[in-house]
Amino acid sequence: MSSHALAECYSSLTVLPVSPAVTPGQARRLVERNIVEAAEKVVELGCTEYLNALQRAADRGLESGAVYDVLHVLCAEKASADELRTFNGRDFRRMPPEEPTTLEVL
């Protein structure tokens, strides 16, 4: 699990079009209890790794929010994950992880 994914989950939960809405406090608790506590490992990136992500995005001509997907890829590689699973095959095929990590589109 990339540390960046925690913020993405929080962001998504707090804008879900549900009634009643998920409050910021509820979203934080949901992320902690259902993601952080269940994750085998949360992988963080440092400044140099973020700069590498920007370089990787630039090398591929990726713009805007695609850089956030690159962060997930770099975290998977850093953790030497066997695979990076995503429902978002269209975006992740533009920047697949390097071996030994493989991309698994669900």
N, C-alpha and C positions, 0 to 999 in steps of 0.2 A: 504494500500500500504506500503510495507516495504521500508525503505530508501535504502536498498541494491538493490532493484529492479531498482532504478533510475540508478545506475551504470551499471547494467546488460543491461538495455535498451540502454544506451549510447554506450556500448561496441558493442551490436548487430547492432545498426544503423550505426556505423562507419566502419563495415566490410561487410555490405550488398553488394552482387555482382550486383550492379545497376550502370547504366551510365546515367547521371553523378553520381559520388559517393556522399554520404552524408558526408559533411565536419564536422569536430569536432564542429565548431560553430553552424552549422545547427542542429546537433544532440542535443547539449545542449539546444537550443531553443525549439526543438520539445519535448524534455523531460519536460521542464518547462511548456510550453503552453498546451500540450496535456495530460500530466500525472499529474504533480504536481497541476496545477490549477484545474483539474477535480477531483482529489482525495478528498474524504471526510476527510481523515487523512493520514499523513505519519508517520509511526511508526519507531522509532529509538531504537536500542539496545545499552546498555552500556557494559563495559568490563565484568562484572559478567555474563551478559546474553550471551555474545559471548563465554565465557568459558563454560557455560551451553550447548551451541550449540555444542561445541567441544566434551563435555562429552556425549551428546545424540548421536552424530555421532559415537563416539568410542564404546559406549554401543551396537550399532546396527552393528558394524563392517563396517561402511561406510567409503569409501575412497575418496580422490581427491575432485572433484567438488560437490559431494553430500552434502558437508557441506554447500554450498550456498543454497541448497534447505531447509536444516534444519533452516537456518536463516529466510526464508520466513514462515516456520511453526511457529517458535517462535514468529515472529511478529504478525501473525494471532491470536495466543493464547493471546499474550499481549494485543491486541486490543479487546479481547473477541468477535472476528468476528464470525458471525453465520456459515460462511463457508469459506473455502479456495478453490478457483477455479483454476484449472490447466488443460492444455492439456497434461501434462506430468504425466499421471497416473502411469506408470511403476516405476518412481523414487519416487514419493510422496507416493505410497502405502507402501514403505519400512519404512516410517517415518510419518504416519498420525498424524494430530494434535490431541491433547487431548480434551475431552469434555469441554465445550459445542460446540467447533468449529468442524465442520464436513468437510470432504474432498469431493469436488464435481469435478469429472473428466469430462471435456467437450468433 
